[in-house]
């Protein structure tokens, strides 16, 4: 097996020297997850600085509450406009470089906010910051799917998405720094972490797009198979492809090849030729293996992504869930002061503390449960997401109907906890049903709808409260969209398996070839030839063609013995 290029070994997230294995839960290590978690954390901290310093800024410039409230609205509009172009860029350019440049731009916009000579310049800097923040989301989400196999994607997406709800750290830091050093110093000082994280991102290795999908397809890994076991059998019996993690093979014949019409890299892709990549049963490959497919022309790519039913159902479901979570969190302190006659300090502490605690613990629990549900039942992760969303809506209604403040606080925590179970499961499932060369656009579409949900949620509660004269009634009304969102996620369990199989079938149809030598400074993870290991037998997603059969027969007699790859 070819060794990893020395030029890539010093990079964060470079593949292991032995190559890439589908039985490895983290083929590129855990450093990429740590880096992308820091990116999300810096994003939320810099975005939340305004909340902690707003009274000081208003005192200096004297602008109205309406003008202050329009800043997040304008930021949301700018984010929505840039979402699809950001996805286009992520599918066609080096994603780690995109993130590094964007994080550095965040730092510049934060410094610009602190040095603003007037409200107009400050306003423009905050909108620019929000626009830049949207650019990194598709790139980060796409990268996670290429760094980690499906069994560990809930964990990866859970940790990164959890940062969305840690913006309170920025509010606290901004309030403290603003009080003692002034609001301008708060913005300038908090730009330093952004610069440091940008430098780290620049050293992050770019994984080969779609390589894990291609190896899983050639290994015959079923959609629900747990590939994390280091003792996974890399071989399969003649009856069918072995399932890594079980050491056994199914007794039924291989499933018919799924329809890959319209899937990038499907049956219209060039047929693999001799020596172009791992054989169909291979579970390992050199880190330098490179799928030859690229992103299709943008109009066709948009049509293909829009035609994925699971993506549409999960995006709509997460949009409604986000509207409920953020809308209720925005108005919860006001509800507590009105309904339970508590002071603003206690109301803010209870609402903020329970919401953040519930979302953080729910996200981590969702990642853990999602891994175990994956393959244990049909559409396990999306089923967990839908059930959690419905239970969260029920817990909120139960709390609103209770007269006791302690009971309501407990129900508020449970509502946030159950709702957050969906976050890592939905993100990981989207990665499974969108092909590697279109994931940027797929996640951009998801982020667009989530942005809309986050913007509409607080407004919907306010309108309903004015119309009914009760925030409690408004919260109950907002529970209806959350129920709809949960039902959309549950409906996705009937389409998830088919859509995920299409992705693996398309990945199987695309040949793996040696990557061309890279120019200095453009290193991606792996640059040399592909080496196949393990006995080659037809995988579940193998295309039934004479050429593929010939490849299997040839590889079965020439493939060397596999090497062991631990986690």
C-alpha positions as CSV (number, residue, x, y, z in Angstrom):
1,X,0.0,0.0,0.0
2,X,1.4,3.4,-0.9
3,X,2.5,5.6,2.0
4,X,1.0,9.0,2.6
5,X,3.0,11.8,1.1
6,X,5.3,13.4,3.6
7,X,4.0,16.8,2.5
8,X,0.6,15.9,3.9
9,X,1.6,14.2,7.1
10,X,2.2,17.4,9.0
11,X,-1.3,18.7,8.2
12,X,-4.1,18.4,10.7
13,X,-6.5,15.7,9.6
14,X,-4.0,14.0,7.3
15,X,-4.9,10.3,6.8
16,X,-3.1,7.6,8.7
17,X,0.1,6.3,7.1
18,X,-1.5,2.9,6.3
19,X,-4.3,4.5,4.3
20,X,-8.1,4.7,4.6
21,X,-10.3,1.9,6.0
22,X,-14.0,1.8,6.2
23,X,-13.7,-0.1,9.5
24,X,-12.0,3.0,11.1
25,X,-14.4,5.3,12.9
26,X,-12.1,8.2,12.3
27,X,-9.9,7.6,9.3
28,X,-8.5,11.1,9.4
29,X,-8.3,11.4,13.2
30,X,-10.4,13.6,15.5
31,X,-8.4,16.8,14.9
32,X,-10.8,18.0,12.0
33,X,-13.7,17.7,14.4
34,X,-11.9,19.8,17.0
35,X,-11.0,22.4,14.5
36,X,-14.5,22.7,13.0
37,X,-16.0,22.8,16.5
38,X,-13.7,25.8,17.2
39,X,-14.9,27.4,13.9
40,X,-18.5,27.1,15.0
41,X,-17.7,28.4,18.5
42,X,-15.9,31.5,17.2
43,X,-18.7,32.1,14.8
44,X,-21.3,32.2,17.6
45,X,-19.1,34.2,19.9
46,X,-18.4,36.9,17.4
47,X,-22.1,37.0,16.3
48,X,-23.3,37.4,19.9
49,X,-21.0,40.3,20.9
50,X,-23.7,42.7,19.8
51,X,-26.2,41.4,22.4
52,X,-23.8,42.0,25.3
53,X,-22.7,45.5,24.2
54,X,-26.0,46.9,22.7
55,X,-26.9,49.1,25.6
56,X,-23.4,50.8,25.5
57,X,-23.6,51.2,21.7
58,X,-27.1,52.8,21.9
59,X,-25.9,55.1,24.7
60,X,-23.1,56.4,22.4
61,X,-25.0,56.8,19.1
62,X,-28.6,57.1,20.4
63,X,-30.3,55.0,17.7
64,X,-33.8,53.5,18.3
65,X,-34.8,50.1,19.3
66,X,-36.3,49.6,15.9
67,X,-33.0,50.3,14.3
68,X,-31.3,47.9,16.7
69,X,-33.8,45.2,16.1
70,X,-33.4,45.5,12.3
71,X,-29.7,44.4,12.5
72,X,-30.4,40.7,13.0
73,X,-33.2,40.9,10.4
74,X,-30.9,42.4,7.8
75,X,-28.3,39.8,8.8
76,X,-30.8,37.0,8.3
77,X,-31.8,38.3,4.8
78,X,-28.1,38.6,3.8
79,X,-27.5,35.1,5.0
80,X,-30.4,33.7,3.0
81,X,-29.2,35.4,-0.2
82,X,-25.7,34.0,0.1
83,X,-26.7,30.4,1.0
84,X,-27.0,28.9,-2.4
85,X,-23.9,30.6,-3.9
86,X,-22.0,29.3,-0.8
87,X,-23.1,25.8,-1.6
88,X,-22.0,26.2,-5.2
89,X,-18.6,27.3,-4.1
90,X,-18.2,24.5,-1.5
91,X,-18.8,21.8,-4.2
92,X,-16.1,23.2,-6.5
93,X,-13.3,24.7,-4.4
94,X,-11.0,23.7,-1.6
95,X,-13.3,23.7,1.5
96,X,-10.6,24.1,4.2
97,X,-9.3,27.1,2.4
98,X,-12.8,28.6,2.1
99,X,-13.3,28.2,5.9
100,X,-9.9,29.7,6.7
101,X,-10.6,32.7,4.6
102,X,-14.1,33.1,5.9
103,X,-13.0,32.9,9.5
104,X,-10.3,35.5,8.9
105,X,-13.0,37.7,7.3
106,X,-15.1,37.3,10.5
107,X,-12.2,38.7,12.4
108,X,-11.8,41.7,10.1
109,X,-15.6,42.4,10.3
110,X,-15.4,42.2,14.1
111,X,-12.5,44.6,14.2
112,X,-14.3,46.9,11.8
113,X,-17.3,46.9,14.2
114,X,-15.1,48.1,17.0
115,X,-13.5,50.8,14.9
116,X,-16.7,52.0,13.2
117,X,-16.9,55.8,13.1
118,X,-20.7,55.8,12.9
119,X,-23.8,53.6,13.1
120,X,-24.0,53.1,9.4
121,X,-20.5,51.6,9.2
122,X,-21.2,49.5,12.3
123,X,-24.5,48.2,10.7
124,X,-22.7,47.3,7.5
125,X,-20.0,45.4,9.5
126,X,-22.6,43.3,11.3
127,X,-24.4,42.4,8.1
128,X,-21.1,41.6,6.4
129,X,-20.2,39.3,9.4
130,X,-23.5,37.4,9.0
131,X,-23.0,37.0,5.3
132,X,-19.5,35.6,5.8
133,X,-20.8,33.2,8.5
134,X,-23.2,31.6,6.0
135,X,-20.4,30.9,3.6
136,X,-18.6,28.4,5.9
137,X,-21.7,26.3,6.8
138,X,-21.9,24.2,3.6
139,X,-18.2,23.8,3.4
140,X,-18.0,22.6,7.1
141,X,-20.9,20.3,6.7
142,X,-19.6,18.8,3.5
143,X,-16.1,18.2,5.1
144,X,-17.5,16.3,8.0
145,X,-19.1,13.8,5.7
146,X,-15.7,13.2,4.0
147,X,-13.8,13.0,7.3
148,X,-16.1,10.5,9.1
149,X,-18.1,7.5,8.0
150,X,-21.9,7.3,8.5
151,X,-21.7,5.5,11.8
152,X,-19.9,8.5,13.4
153,X,-21.5,11.3,11.5
154,X,-24.1,12.0,14.2
155,X,-21.3,12.5,16.7
156,X,-19.4,14.9,14.4
157,X,-22.4,16.9,13.4
158,X,-23.7,17.0,16.9
159,X,-20.6,18.6,18.3
160,X,-20.3,21.1,15.5
161,X,-24.0,22.1,15.5
162,X,-24.1,22.4,19.3
163,X,-22.0,25.6,18.9
164,X,-25.1,27.3,17.4
165,X,-26.5,27.5,21.0
166,X,-23.3,28.6,22.7
167,X,-23.6,32.2,21.7
168,X,-24.2,33.1,25.3
169,X,-20.5,32.8,25.9
170,X,-20.0,35.8,23.6
171,X,-22.7,37.8,25.3
172,X,-21.1,37.2,28.7
173,X,-17.6,38.1,27.5
174,X,-18.9,41.2,25.6
175,X,-20.7,42.4,28.7
176,X,-17.7,42.0,30.9
177,X,-15.2,43.5,28.5
178,X,-17.6,46.3,27.6
179,X,-18.1,47.2,31.2
180,X,-14.4,47.5,32.0
181,X,-12.8,48.4,28.7
182,X,-15.5,49.9,26.6
183,X,-17.6,48.3,23.8
184,X,-15.0,49.0,21.1
185,X,-12.3,47.2,22.9
186,X,-14.6,44.2,23.3
187,X,-15.0,43.8,19.6
188,X,-11.3,44.3,18.8
189,X,-10.1,41.9,21.5
190,X,-12.6,39.2,20.5
191,X,-11.3,39.3,16.9
192,X,-8.0,37.6,18.1
193,X,-9.5,34.1,18.5
194,X,-10.8,34.4,14.9
195,X,-7.4,35.1,13.5
196,X,-5.9,32.1,15.5
197,X,-8.6,29.7,14.3
198,X,-8.2,30.9,10.7
199,X,-4.5,30.0,10.9
200,X,-5.3,26.5,12.2
201,X,-7.9,26.0,9.5
202,X,-5.3,26.9,6.9
203,X,-3.3,23.8,8.1
204,X,-6.3,21.5,7.9
205,X,-5.9,18.8,5.2
206,X,-8.6,18.6,2.5
207,X,-9.9,15.0,2.3
208,X,-10.6,13.4,-1.0
209,X,-14.2,14.3,-1.9
210,X,-16.4,11.1,-1.8
211,X,-13.6,8.7,-1.0
212,X,-15.3,7.2,2.0
213,X,-18.5,6.7,0.1
214,X,-16.6,5.0,-2.7
215,X,-14.9,2.6,-0.3
216,X,-18.1,1.8,1.5
217,X,-19.8,1.0,-1.8
218,X,-17.0,-1.2,-2.9
219,X,-17.0,-3.0,0.5
220,X,-20.6,-3.8,0.1
221,X,-21.4,-1.9,3.3
222,X,-25.1,-1.7,3.9
223,X,-26.6,1.6,4.7
224,X,-27.3,0.6,8.3
225,X,-24.1,-1.3,8.9
226,X,-21.9,-0.3,11.8
227,X,-18.4,0.2,10.3
228,X,-16.8,1.3,13.5
229,X,-15.6,-2.0,14.7
230,X,-11.8,-2.4,14.4
231,X,-12.2,-6.1,14.1
232,X,-14.5,-5.9,11.1
233,X,-14.2,-8.7,8.6
234,X,-13.0,-7.2,5.4
235,X,-14.1,-10.2,3.4
236,X,-17.5,-11.6,2.4
237,X,-18.8,-15.0,1.6
238,X,-19.9,-15.8,-2.0
239,X,-23.5,-15.3,-0.8
240,X,-23.0,-11.6,-0.5
241,X,-21.0,-8.8,0.9
242,X,-20.0,-9.2,4.5
243,X,-21.2,-6.6,7.0
244,X,-18.2,-4.9,8.8
245,X,-18.7,-5.2,12.5
246,X,-20.5,-8.5,12.4
247,X,-18.0,-10.8,10.9
248,X,-20.8,-12.6,9.0
249,X,-22.4,-12.3,5.6
250,X,-26.1,-12.2,4.7
251,X,-27.5,-15.4,3.4
252,X,-29.7,-13.7,0.8
253,X,-28.4,-12.8,-2.6
254,X,-27.2,-9.2,-3.2
255,X,-30.0,-6.6,-3.5
256,X,-30.8,-5.4,-7.0
257,X,-28.9,-2.4,-8.1
258,X,-30.8,0.7,-7.1
259,X,-31.9,3.2,-9.6
260,X,-29.2,5.8,-10.0
261,X,-30.8,7.9,-12.7
262,X,-30.1,11.5,-12.1
263,X,-27.4,10.8,-9.5
264,X,-24.0,12.4,-10.1
265,X,-21.6,9.6,-11.0
266,X,-24.4,7.2,-11.8
267,X,-24.7,4.7,-14.7
268,X,-23.7,7.3,-17.2
269,X,-20.3,7.7,-15.5
270,X,-17.3,6.1,-17.2
271,X,-17.0,2.4,-16.4
272,X,-14.1,1.6,-14.2
273,X,-11.2,0.1,-16.0
274,X,-8.4,-2.3,-14.8
275,X,-6.3,-0.9,-12.2
276,X,-8.4,2.2,-11.5
277,X,-9.2,1.5,-7.9
278,X,-10.2,-0.9,-5.2
279,X,-12.1,-4.0,-6.2
280,X,-15.8,-4.2,-5.2
281,X,-15.1,-6.0,-1.9
282,X,-12.2,-3.8,-0.8
283,X,-12.4,-2.2,2.6
284,X,-9.0,-0.3,2.5
285,X,-7.4,2.0,0.0
286,X,-4.4,4.3,-0.1
287,X,-5.2,7.7,1.2
288,X,-4.4,9.0,-2.2
289,X,-7.4,7.4,-3.9
290,X,-9.4,9.9,-5.8
291,X,-12.9,9.5,-7.2
292,X,-12.9,10.9,-10.8
293,X,-16.4,12.5,-10.7
294,X,-16.9,16.2,-10.2
295,X,-19.8,18.4,-9.5
296,X,-22.2,18.5,-12.4
297,X,-23.3,21.7,-14.2
298,X,-25.1,23.9,-11.7
299,X,-28.6,23.8,-13.3
300,X,-28.5,20.0,-13.4
301,X,-27.1,19.9,-9.9
302,X,-29.9,22.0,-8.6
303,X,-32.5,19.7,-10.2
304,X,-30.8,16.6,-8.8
305,X,-30.6,17.9,-5.3
306,X,-34.2,19.2,-5.4
307,X,-35.3,15.7,-6.4
308,X,-34.1,14.0,-3.2
309,X,-37.2,13.5,-1.2
310,X,-35.4,12.8,2.1
311,X,-33.5,16.0,1.9
312,X,-36.7,18.0,1.3
313,X,-38.5,16.3,4.2
314,X,-35.7,16.7,6.7
315,X,-35.0,20.3,5.7
316,X,-38.7,21.3,6.2
317,X,-38.8,19.4,9.4
318,X,-35.7,21.1,10.8
319,X,-37.0,24.5,9.6
320,X,-40.1,24.1,11.7
321,X,-38.1,22.8,14.7
322,X,-35.8,25.8,14.5
323,X,-38.7,28.2,14.3
324,X,-40.1,26.7,17.5
325,X,-36.8,26.5,19.4
326,X,-35.7,30.0,18.6
327,X,-39.1,31.6,18.7
328,X,-39.9,30.3,22.1
329,X,-36.4,31.0,23.4
330,X,-36.7,34.6,22.3
331,X,-39.9,35.2,24.1
332,X,-39.5,32.9,27.1
333,X,-38.1,35.6,29.6
334,X,-41.1,37.8,28.7
335,X,-43.5,34.9,29.3
336,X,-42.0,34.1,32.7
337,X,-42.3,37.7,33.9
338,X,-45.9,37.9,32.8
339,X,-47.2,34.5,33.7
340,X,-45.2,33.7,36.8
341,X,-44.5,37.2,38.1
342,X,-40.7,36.8,38.4
343,X,-38.0,39.4,37.9
344,X,-36.1,39.8,34.7
345,X,-32.9,38.4,36.2
346,X,-34.5,35.2,37.3
347,X,-36.6,35.0,34.1
348,X,-33.4,35.3,32.0
349,X,-31.5,32.8,34.1
350,X,-34.2,30.2,34.0
351,X,-35.1,30.5,30.3
352,X,-31.5,30.8,29.1
353,X,-30.1,28.2,31.4
354,X,-32.8,25.6,30.7
355,X,-32.8,26.2,26.9
356,X,-29.0,26.0,26.6
357,X,-28.7,23.0,28.9
358,X,-31.5,21.2,27.2
359,X,-30.1,21.8,23.7
360,X,-26.5,20.9,24.6
361,X,-27.4,17.7,26.4
362,X,-30.1,16.8,23.8
363,X,-27.6,17.2,21.0
364,X,-25.0,15.0,22.6
365,X,-27.6,12.4,23.5
366,X,-29.0,12.6,19.9
367,X,-25.5,11.8,18.6
368,X,-25.1,8.8,20.9
369,X,-28.6,7.5,20.3
370,X,-28.4,8.2,16.6
371,X,-25.3,6.0,16.2
372,X,-27.1,3.1,17.9
373,X,-30.3,3.6,16.0
374,X,-28.5,3.7,12.7
375,X,-29.1,0.2,11.2
376,X,-31.0,-1.0,14.3
377,X,-34.4,-0.1,12.7
378,X,-35.6,1.2,9.4
379,X,-34.5,4.9,9.0
380,X,-33.3,4.8,12.6
381,X,-31.8,8.2,12.8
382,X,-34.7,10.0,11.1
383,X,-37.1,8.1,13.3
384,X,-35.3,9.3,16.4
385,X,-35.3,12.9,15.1
386,X,-39.1,12.8,14.4
387,X,-40.0,11.2,17.7
388,X,-37.8,13.7,19.6
389,X,-39.4,16.7,17.9
390,X,-42.9,15.4,18.7
391,X,-42.0,14.7,22.3
392,X,-40.5,18.2,22.6
393,X,-43.7,19.8,21.4
394,X,-45.8,17.7,23.9
395,X,-43.5,18.6,26.8
396,X,-43.8,22.3,26.1
397,X,-47.6,22.1,26.0
398,X,-47.6,20.2,29.2
399,X,-45.5,22.8,30.9
400,X,-47.7,25.7,29.6
401,X,-50.8,24.0,31.2
402,X,-49.1,23.7,34.6
403,X,-49.4,26.4,37.2
404,X,-46.2,25.5,39.0
405,X,-43.0,27.4,38.0
406,X,-40.7,24.4,39.0
407,X,-42.8,22.0,36.9
408,X,-42.8,24.5,34.0
409,X,-39.0,24.8,34.2
410,X,-38.6,21.0,34.1
411,X,-40.9,20.8,31.1
412,X,-39.0,23.6,29.4
413,X,-35.8,21.6,29.8
414,X,-37.4,18.4,28.5
415,X,-38.8,20.3,25.5
416,X,-35.4,21.7,24.5
417,X,-33.8,18.3,25.2
418,X,-36.2,16.2,23.1
419,X,-36.2,18.8,20.3
420,X,-32.4,18.8,20.1
421,X,-32.2,15.1,19.6
422,X,-33.1,15.8,16.0
423,X,-30.2,18.1,15.2
424,X,-27.3,15.6,14.8
425,X,-29.6,12.9,13.4
426,X,-30.9,15.2,10.7
427,X,-27.5,16.6,9.7
428,X,-26.0,13.1,9.5
429,X,-28.9,11.8,7.5
430,X,-28.6,14.6,5.0
431,X,-25.0,13.7,4.5
432,X,-26.0,10.1,3.7
433,X,-28.6,11.0,1.1
434,X,-26.7,13.7,-0.9
435,X,-23.8,12.7,-3.1
436,X,-20.3,13.9,-2.1
437,X,-20.0,16.3,-5.0
438,X,-23.4,18.0,-4.2
439,X,-23.3,18.1,-0.4
440,X,-22.3,21.7,-0.3
441,X,-25.5,22.6,-2.3
442,X,-27.6,20.2,-0.2
443,X,-26.5,21.7,3.1
444,X,-26.9,25.2,1.6
445,X,-30.5,24.5,0.9
446,X,-31.0,23.1,4.4
447,X,-29.3,26.1,5.9
448,X,-31.5,28.4,3.9
449,X,-34.7,26.9,5.3
450,X,-33.2,26.8,8.8
451,X,-32.4,30.5,8.5
452,X,-35.9,31.3,7.4
453,X,-37.3,29.3,10.4
454,X,-35.0,31.1,12.8
455,X,-36.1,34.5,11.4
456,X,-39.8,33.7,11.3
457,X,-40.1,32.0,14.7
458,X,-39.9,35.1,17.0
459,X,-42.1,37.1,14.6
460,X,-44.7,34.4,14.6
461,X,-44.9,34.3,18.3
462,X,-45.2,38.1,18.6
463,X,-48.0,38.2,16.0
464,X,-49.9,35.4,17.7
465,X,-49.4,37.0,21.1
466,X,-50.8,40.3,19.8
467,X,-53.8,38.5,18.2
468,X,-54.7,36.4,21.2
469,X,-53.4,38.6,24.1
470,X,-51.5,35.6,25.6
471,X,-47.9,34.4,25.1
472,X,-48.9,31.0,26.4
473,X,-51.5,30.7,23.6
474,X,-48.9,31.9,21.1
475,X,-46.5,29.2,22.3
476,X,-49.2,26.5,21.9
477,X,-50.0,27.7,18.4
478,X,-46.2,27.5,17.5
479,X,-46.2,23.9,18.7
480,X,-48.4,23.0,15.7
481,X,-45.5,23.7,13.2
482,X,-43.2,21.7,15.4
483,X,-45.6,18.7,15.2
484,X,-45.6,19.1,11.4
485,X,-41.9,19.2,11.4
486,X,-41.7,16.0,13.5
487,X,-44.1,14.3,11.1
488,X,-42.0,15.3,8.1
489,X,-39.0,13.7,9.8
490,X,-40.9,10.5,10.4
491,X,-42.1,10.4,6.8
492,X,-38.4,10.5,5.7
493,X,-37.8,7.1,7.2
494,X,-39.7,5.6,4.2
495,X,-37.4,7.3,1.7
496,X,-34.1,7.4,3.5
497,X,-32.9,3.9,2.7
498,X,-33.5,4.3,-1.0
499,X,-31.9,7.7,-1.2
500,X,-28.8,6.5,0.7
501,X,-28.5,3.5,-1.5
502,X,-28.5,5.7,-4.6
503,X,-25.6,7.6,-3.2
504,X,-23.6,4.4,-2.6
505,X,-24.5,3.1,-6.0
506,X,-23.3,6.3,-7.7
507,X,-20.1,6.2,-5.6
508,X,-19.5,2.6,-6.8
509,X,-20.0,3.5,-10.4
510,X,-17.3,6.2,-10.3
511,X,-13.7,4.8,-10.8
512,X,-11.0,5.7,-8.3
513,X,-7.7,6.8,-9.9
514,X,-4.4,8.0,-8.7
515,X,-4.6,11.7,-7.9
516,X,-2.4,14.0,-10.0
517,X,0.6,15.6,-8.3
518,X,-0.5,18.7,-6.5
519,X,1.2,22.1,-6.7
520,X,3.0,23.3,-3.7
521,X,0.7,24.7,-1.1
522,X,-2.4,22.8,-2.5
523,X,-2.0,19.6,-0.7
524,X,-5.0,17.4,-0.2
525,X,-5.1,14.3,1.9
526,X,-3.3,11.8,-0.3
527,X,-1.6,12.0,-3.7
528,X,-0.4,8.6,-5.0
529,X,-1.9,5.4,-6.5
530,X,-4.7,3.3,-5.1
531,X,-4.1,-0.1,-3.6
532,X,-6.9,-2.6,-3.1
533,X,-7.0,-5.2,-0.3
534,X,-9.4,-7.8,0.9
535,X,-11.3,-10.4,-1.1
536,X,-13.4,-8.9,-3.8
537,X,-17.1,-9.9,-3.9
538,X,-20.1,-8.1,-5.2
539,X,-21.4,-5.4,-2.8
540,X,-25.0,-4.6,-2.1
541,X,-24.7,-1.6,-4.3
542,X,-22.7,-3.2,-7.1
543,X,-24.0,-2.6,-10.5
544,X,-24.9,-5.8,-12.2
545,X,-22.7,-5.6,-15.3
546,X,-20.4,-7.9,-17.0
547,X,-17.5,-5.5,-16.6
548,X,-18.0,-5.3,-12.8
549,X,-18.2,-9.0,-12.6
550,X,-14.9,-9.3,-14.5
551,X,-13.3,-6.8,-12.1
552,X,-14.5,-8.9,-9.1
553,X,-13.2,-12.1,-10.5
554,X,-9.8,-10.6,-11.3
555,X,-9.4,-8.8,-8.0
556,X,-10.4,-11.9,-6.0
557,X,-7.4,-13.7,-7.3
558,X,-4.8,-10.9,-7.1
559,X,-5.7,-8.8,-4.1
560,X,-3.2,-9.0,-1.2
561,X,-4.2,-9.7,2.4
562,X,-5.7,-6.8,4.3
563,X,-3.9,-4.9,7.0
564,X,-5.5,-4.3,10.3
565,X,-6.7,-0.8,11.0
566,X,-7.7,0.1,14.5
567,X,-9.6,3.3,15.5
